[in-house]
Structure formats: structure tokens, C-alpha cells
Amino acid sequence: MTRKIAEQSFFFCPYCSAPILIKPGRPPKMCETCRHLQMTTRRDRKCLICDVIFTLGFHQRNHFCSVCRPVGLYLASLFDRINQRCIDRKINKYEYYGGRGIQNHLSLNDLVCLWRRDHAENLNRPSLDRKNSDGHYTVENCQFIELVENTKKRRSSGSRWDSPAKYPVIRRAKP
């Protein structure tokens, strides 16, 4: 909320109601009284991973700051792949997920919470794992683990990873 008091513009902090003087051309980012970060323009966003406030560029739609953007894009694509497996009948993996009745009860914010909870930034190749492979995608049933450990947990019956003879290694000829 912006008000003009004695020919000056003030911004009132929504948490402590302290008046903050708005300098021309530079909106305040932090309340001096309670040290609460403020989102002052329409283009300001809070990063879902690190909670830093950043300003969006023109034509930019993002939920992550520039530092967290690679992780954020990975989580967004993971979220899209989970939804496709569970919903889209045209995807070839639908029979293993949505065809078995598995549903996605996760949101992008839930994936970010899982990422923080499991400290997935410390893993070499993080992979989302369902603890109960017959359960839905929920916060309680999912965890981030190493990709190597996750591939060891695959179902043995009918899995394409069972026999290496089905997918032999292709070696290049030496020059």
C-alpha cells in the first residue's frame, strides 16, 4: 500500500506497519524495522527454492532465481513427466503408472519441499523414488535418492532393464 504523506511517498510494511520512504526509481526491498523482505512491484517474485526475491525480466515467467534456475527447470520437467506418466494414455509408460491406477498428488511446491527435505543438492544424480512402488506420488511416499540406487530397485518382472542382451552396447569403430 502506497500513500502520499507530506508530498513524499511511503510504503507501509504489512508485517510491522512501519512507514518506509520510497526513493524515486528505487522501490524498497527490505523493511528497516522488522527486516522483512518486500515484494514491491508486479515483476518481483520469490524463488521457490532459496526464498530470495528477484525481479523478472521482460517476457519471463519463472518461479526460480538465476542461481536456482537449473534445479528449478529440472523439477518442473520432472513434474511434467510425472503428470504425463499418470494421465496421458498416449505415452508408452502410461501402462506402468496411470494404467495401474497410480496418481500424482504432488505439486511443484511439493517437489521443492522434497528437494529441500532430502538435501538432493548434495546427491550426484538425484532421482525421485516412490518408497512403495504401488502407491501414489505423495509427499509421504516419495524421496530423492541417487539414480544408481533407484535403478537397483526396479521391478524384475517385465522390466526392460533385466537383460542386457535386449539392449547391447554399441561400440564405435576405432579410427
N, C-alpha and C positions, 0 to 999 in steps of 0.2 A: 504494500500500500504506500503510495507516494502522496505527500501533502506539501503545500507551499506554506511555510511559516516565515513571516517577516522577509519576503522576497527571496527565500532560499528553499531549495528542495531537500526534503528529509525522507528517509526510508525508515520505517518502523520495523524493528525485528519482531517476527511473530512469536518468538520464544520468551524474550525478556521485555519486549515493548520499549526498548531504548531507542531514541531517535538517532539516526545515522545520517550525517551530512553527505549528500550525493555530489561528488565533484563533477564538473561538466566534462562529458566524454568518457568518464571512467566510473562505472557503477561499482558500489561496494561489494566486496567478495566475503568479508568477514565482519561480524559484529564485534566491536571493541569491548563490550561489556561481558557478554557470555561466550565469546569466541566461537560462535556458531557460524558455519559456512552458509552463505546465502546464495540462492539462485535468483538472479536479479533480472534476467532477460528471458525472452521466449526461447532463445537459442542455447541457453545453459542447460546442461544435463549432468546427472550424477552417474558416474561409472558404476556398473553393477558389481564389478569385482573389487575395486580398490576404494570406492566411495569418494573419489576425487571429483570435484566439479570442473567441467570443461565446457568450452563453447563450441558448438557445431559450426562447421563451415557451410558455405552455400551449397544447397542440394545434397547435404549429407544427412543420412538417417542412421544413427548408430547409438548403441547403448554403452559403448566402451571407450575409454580414453585411448590415446595413441600408444601408451605403454602396454595396456591390456588388450588391444585390438586383436593380435594374433590368437590369443586364448579365447577371446570372445567370439571370433569368427569360427574357431573350432567348435565351441559349444553350440553356436547357432546352427552350424551344419550338422552336428550330432543330433540336435533336437529335430531338425527336418528329416534326417534319416530314420530316426525312431518313429516319427509320425508316419512316414511312408511305409515302413515295415508293418505297422499295425493297422493302417487304414486303407492304403491303395492296393486294390486287388490286382493291378497290372504289374506290380513289382514282383520279381521272381522269388523274393524271400518272404512274401506275404504268407505262404503256406506254413512257414515255420514260426510265424509270430501272430499276425491277425487271424490266420486260418485256424490256429489253435485256441483262439479266444483271448490272447494277450492284448491288453490295452495300455495306452500311455496315460498315466495320471500325473506326469511331470510337466512343469512349465520351464521356460528358460531361466527364470529366477531360481527354481529348484535345482537346476543343473549347476548354477553358480554356487549355491549353498553346498551342494555335494562336493564341488571342486574345492571349496574352502575347507569343508569338514575333513576330507580325506587327504588334504595337503598334496593335491595332484600336481602342483607345480614342481614338486621335488622328484617326481617319477620321470624315468627316461622316456617311456612311451605310454602315457596314461590311456586306459581303456575302461569304458563303462561296463560293469559287470552286474548281473542280477544274481543275488545270493541264491534265490530259489528260481531255477530256470523255468518253472511252470507258473510263476507268479507274474503279476503285472509290473509295469515300470512305475514304482512308487519310491518315495524318498527312503522309506524303511528297507526296501528290498534292493536298492541299488548302491553301488560303491565304485570308486575309481581304484583300479589296480593296474599293475604292469601288464602290457599286452601279452608278454610271454606266459604269464600265469593264467591269463584269461583264455588263451588258446589251448592250454592244457586241460581246461575244464569243459571243453566241447563234448557234446553227446557223441558217443561212439557209434550208435546205430544210425546208419543212413547219412553220416556226415561225409562231406566231400573231402575232409582233411584226413580221413582214415588211412588210405593207401597212397603212398607217393607215386605208385605206378600209374594212377589216373592222370596225374599232372607231372610228367617227368621234367627235370630241369633242362632248360635249353642252353647249350653252351655255344659260345661264338667260336668260329674257326680262328686260329692264330694267323696273323698277317704274315 
